Amino acid sequence: MSGTGIGELRRSFDEAFARPPAERAVDVEELLVIRVAGDPYAVRARTTSGLTLGGRVVPVPGPLPELLGITAIKGGLVPAFSLAVLLGYPQARELPAWLLLCGRDQDRAALAVDRFERYARVSRTDCSAADDLGGRQHVREFVRTEAGVCGIIDVGSVLDAIKRRTGAPGRKKE
C-alpha cells in the first residue's frame, strides 16, 4: 500500500472518532473492514481504541498459541494476540501487518489482523444475526457492504476469551 493510501486510511479512521456523538447517525454502524487469514471480516469501530501498522512484537514464552508477544503502543506495553487463532484458524507463519487496539487499562490487548481494508458506514439494517458463518467463534452477526457480505467480530467476546485463557485477575475460571 502506498504512503498516500495509508495516509488516507489514517485520516478516514481519525475523522470517524473526531465527530461529536450527536453528529453520528443513530441508525448507522461504523465499521473497520479487515482481513483475517485472507477472509473478510468487520469490527465495530466503537469497540476499538486504535489501529496501527504492526510494529515490533517481542515473543514471550507461554503455552497460548494465540499470544504473539508484547508490543509497545501509545507508551505502554500491550499483549499482542493473533485474531486468526482466536477465531479458530491455524497459526500463520508470518506476523500479521496490522494491530487493532482494544480494551482498557489492564484489559488492553492488540489483536493482529492481516489487512485493514477500509472504514465503512453502513445502515444498521444491513447487519443481521448470523445463523452460521462457517462456525467461527466470536462471529454472531454479518453485514452487507458494497464489497459483499462479511462476519462482524464481537470484540467483547474475543477479550473475554483472552481473559479466560490467560486466567486474568478478577475473573473466575470456568
Secondary structure, 3 states (H helix, E strand, C coil): CCHHHHHHHHHHHHHHHHCCHHHCCCCEEEEEEEEECCEEEEEEHHHCCEEEECCCEECCCCCCCCEEEEEEECCEEEEEEEHHHHCCCCCCCCCCCEEEEECCHHHCEEEEECEEEEEEEEEHHHEEECCCCCCCCCEEEEEEECCEEEEEECHHHHHHHHHHHHCCCCCCCC
